[in-house]
Amino acid sequence: MKNIVLCLIFALFLTACNSNKPQEAVNAITAQKGNKLNEEVSIQNSKIQSEKEIKLDILIGSYRCPKTKDAYVFYSNNTGQFFPGGKTPCSKFTWKRVDENVTITYEIYGDQKLKFNKRNRTITEQSPSLGTLIFNEE
């Protein structure tokens, strides 16, 4: 607000000094203010975009099943690894999460569905041979 008042006073001063150029001075001042405003909006938009890019999925991390010692590791680039018995990784996969539903896709075995509990930070797997397996975040 203070800048606008100063600009108007400056424009009036120019009017008094040179009656042929006051509108040009006002136009120049207005254009300069508009450019600064556009720059500020552009900077804010780029900050918002970079904050969105930085936001990581809450699923990212390591999860281990106390019953079988198996482990899943979910990386930020939507890939992961499965460690049977907690040993050397057996399978690599890609993953996608929509709410509590996690789909992991193995190159050889295809898709597998898991459930992610955000509050408890656990993953649930329905195993045909072992029943329900709960993986806790490490």
Summary of the structure (lengths in Angstrom):
residues: 138
radius of gyration: 29.8
end to end distance: 54.1
largest distance: 92.5
contacts: 323
relative contact order: 0.11
helix: 38%
strand: 35%
